[in-house]
Amino acid sequence: FTCSDWIIATHISARNEAITNLANPGDYDLYVECHLDNSSGICNNSPVFSIIPIAYSCTNQLFVYNHGAFDPDGDSLVYTLVNPLDTLNGPIPYSLGVFSPTYPLSTTSGTLEFDPFTGQISCVPSENQIAVISVRIDEYRDGGFIGSTQRDLEMVVKTCNNNVPEIPLGIENLIGGALLDSNTVIVCPGITVDFDLVGVDIDGADTLTVTTNLATTIPAAVFSSSGDNPITGHLTWETAAADSGFYFFTVTISDDGCPISGQQVYSYTIQVSKPPVDAGPDTSICISNPVIQLQVIGQAPFHWNNANFLDDPNSETPTATLPDSGTFIFVVTGDAGGFCEKNDTVVVTVDPNVFAAATVAPDTICAGDTIQLNASATAGIGNYSYNWSSVPSGFSSNDSSTTDNPIVSTNYVIAISSGSCTTYDTAFVYTRQLPGADISVNPTTVCEGEIVEIQYNGITSPDYSYNWNFSNAEILSGTTSGPYAVLWNTAGINSVSLQVTDQFGCSSSNVENVTVNPTPEVIFESITGGCEPLSVTFINNSLDGFSYLWDFGDGSTSTEQSPGHIYAAGLFDVALTVTSAEGCVSSVVFPGYIEILPVPVADASVLEDISHPYDLSLATFHFQNNSLFADSYFWDFGDGTTSSETNPTHTYTSLDTFFAVLTASNKYCDDTIKLGPIIIVFYNEIFFPTAFSPNADGKNDQFHELQQVGLSKLYYAVFNRWGEMVYETNATNGEWDGSYKGERAEVGVYFWYAKADMVNGTHLERKGNVTLIQ
């Protein structure tokens, strides 16, 4: 089968359980892999590492490490810090949330310095720890990715009794090349480069050693060392004319400290290439000043052509003076006559001059009016650009024609550029200042109907006109420039504006706003009268109210919105004061709003004695009204007839038992009383008992007419069995006590005879027997 992308991996079971920067490290394998892209059928060797992947370091001391990788095929290497793996695409989690591939251990700075081009690692560990630092080395050939290799470094950090050695200054005493930084040298092909690396250890008794991987990375280089502490490593390399590119090598410096030897691994780079010669970008100048300073960057000595235009053709920065417009080509040679000789070219173009003209209309204005600016150009090389500015500053434009609204007299400057030439012209505008229109309003927030004072704060002049607008306010006082006193009777935000115009027609205006808050509208309702004690609930329908004060007219008040109040008898004013949230107040007083009357007391009597029935012929009665606190009366006599008289007289015309009801009322309440019964009968008979017992026991002791009603006259006589009259009387209420001639009459049966005239006009004669019982 054919594959273009290969992954080759290896692993061993269970990582070191003492690792501190991975979570549960013993649960994961040590897994590394490499990638190979042979889609183009290329052959490729992986990078070779000259430094073992375990390093010892001390807390709070500088740690420097390099894997010492080099590529046998000369491929370019790029280094990236990555996550340690347990399996394919199986990253191992870190033990702390702050740890990551780029910060895999605790350091004093909270960072890890890492160079992606050399793989150099440096930091100062802050505590004892064992950290896994994983790096992926990507290989590039001719700009294309061809493979990668992943490698884990296990770093052991302990508290040390000794100090680790260092190469603090990097490359020193350089001969035959140029130092780009403390770890990088550039040298021309065919030149011998020579430099020292000086290692030191502050533990003076320690003996230092230095080793390199030059034998595999730069075989032609010679490296030697001298001294113990400090120790000097010396490198000499006679480069070949065919050498080119970046050459990396590592230097390992170690001491003989105990119990752990201190060690650092440094990476260095020798770049073999011709140094650049750069005469800068092509440029142009104007014929009005045809002088320019040229400049070259590169390896001296230098030599320029066109020496007749230059003040010094061997200078790094010669000055060229050119005779006319046109194009001039200058060639500079770096390392002139040397092995690294190289050329660069700069073209200088001399442009013809350009001419500018500026106009403005109008040239006299009122401040803020619009002016038209126009610019025109001639000559030059065309492709004109325009740049307007002003004195005083503040205006700019890149248009040939533009407008502005200056507020002070202004000189406008047009700069017209064509190529490298720029020409200027000016146009002046005289600006008349505007009359002031500043006004003050006090207060700016009022209630409906409150007075607002308005003051003009500018200069008054008989040559000025003043145009005020008060938004339909009622003007109480004021004329021309003021001051004014105004008020608004309706709520809203009203503007006060003033336009002031001077004798030249220049004007300015100003607007201030006045907020007119609504005055509350007092609206309430309730019952307005009744009898005492009367509970009145006031329903408050006021508009725009926030707080309320009620005066009930009887010495009582309330701040409730819709209160209730109990009144005694009397006539009371009611007042309500309503205050809005903005503090506007409105009050209303209703005189005599609540009328409270005493409850009527119905009281009446019948002048006739109604304790007995009345014959229909005598059924006329007189009613006496004794009611209190009433001003109207209604009599219902019980027979379907009524009366509103105070003391009526009524005659019944039918036989029945009646009750007369009086309703005594005032405008709010009433009371009733019922009189009776009034019994109306038709009397046309007299009645006597059939027996009586005059024995003084208080019961039936007399003989008499029993009914005693309806009688106008009555005569009756009583006879014994011998016909003797024992008693007679003409009194309607006459009574026989059962005696005869002063003695008790005998027990027995007696005869009586009676004559009666009835009130209804009937004459009756009746007779009968009565038994006297002892």
Number of C-alpha atoms within 10 A of each C-alpha: 2 5 8 10 12 13 13 10 14 11 14 11 12 14 18 17 14 14 19 20 21 23 15 17 21 15 13 21 19 18 22 21 17 18 18 21 18 15 12 8 8 9 10 17 13 21 22 14 15 18 18 11 17 14 19 18 28 25 20 19 18 16 23 22 27 25 23 26 22 23 18 13 13 16 20 20 22 16 20 17 22 18 22 25 21 22 17 11 8 12 14 18 18 20 16 13 7 11 15 17 17 17 15 24 27 20 16 14 11 13 16 18 15 18 14 15 13 23 23 20 19 19 21 21 24 19 16 17 21 22 20 24 24 21 22 21 24 21 26 16 14 8 9 9 15 22 23 21 20 22 19 21 17 17 19 19 22 18 14 19 12 19 22 28 29 26 21 11 11 18 22 15 9 15 15 17 19 17 16 12 12 13 16 18 22 21 22 23 22 18 18 16 23 20 19 19 21 22 23 22 23 13 15 12 12 23 18 25 22 23 15 21 19 20 12 14 21 15 10 14 16 14 18 13 16 14 13 18 20 20 20 20 22 18 18 17 19 15 19 14 13 9 14 17 13 15 18 21 22 25 22 22 25 23 26 16 20 11 9 16 17 25 25 23 25 23 23 19 18 23 22 24 18 18 21 16 21 19 23 14 9 12 13 18 19 22 20 16 12 17 17 17 12 19 15 23 16 18 21 18 15 23 19 23 15 13 14 11 17 21 14 15 19 18 17 22 17 19 17 21 15 21 11 15 16 13 12 15 12 18 14 23 24 26 19 18 12 11 13 19 19 20 18 17 19 19 15 20 22 24 22 19 21 24 18 19 18 21 18 19 15 14 15 15 23 22 20 17 15 14 17 14 20 16 23 16 20 14 12 21 15 12 8 18 15 19 16 23 17 17 13 12 10 8 15 15 14 14 14 18 16 15 14 14 15 21 16 18 19 18 15 22 21 28 22 26 23 23 20 19 23 20 16 16 17 18 19 19 18 17 19 17 17 20 23 19 20 19 18 15 17 13 13 16 16 22 24 20 18 17 18 22 18 21 17 19 14 13 11 16 12 7 9 19 17 20 13 18 13 21 13 14 18 14 15 12 11 14 11 13 20 16 15 19 20 18 20 24 16 16 15 14 13 18 17 19 18 21 18 23 20 18 12 12 14 18 20 19 18 15 17 16 14 21 17 23 24 23 26 23 19 22 13 12 11 13 14 13 21 22 21 18 14 18 14 17 14 18 15 18 14 16 14 18 24 16 15 21 16 22 17 20 20 13 6 9 16 15 14 13 18 15 14 15 13 11 23 17 17 16 17 21 15 18 18 23 19 26 21 20 13 16 17 20 21 16 16 14 15 12 12 14 18 23 20 20 23 18 21 21 19 22 18 21 18 17 11 10 11 15 10 12 20 21 22 21 18 17 18 14 17 14 20 15 18 13 21 16 17 21 13 14 22 16 22 17 21 16 15 6 10 16 15 14 13 19 17 14 14 16 13 22 13 14 15 16 14 17 16 21 19 28 21 29 22 19 12 16 17 20 19 18 16 17 17 16 15 23 19 22 19 17 20 18 17 21 13 17 15 13 17 19 19 20 15 11 8 9 10 15 20 20 21 20 18 11 13 15 20 25 22 16 15 22 17 22 17 23 18 18 10 8 10 11 15 18 18 17 16 14 12 17 15 16 16 17 19 24 13 14 8 7 8 13 17 14 12 13 15 22 19 19 15 21 17 23 19 20 19 16 13 14 16 14 14 14 13 14 17 18 15 20 16 15
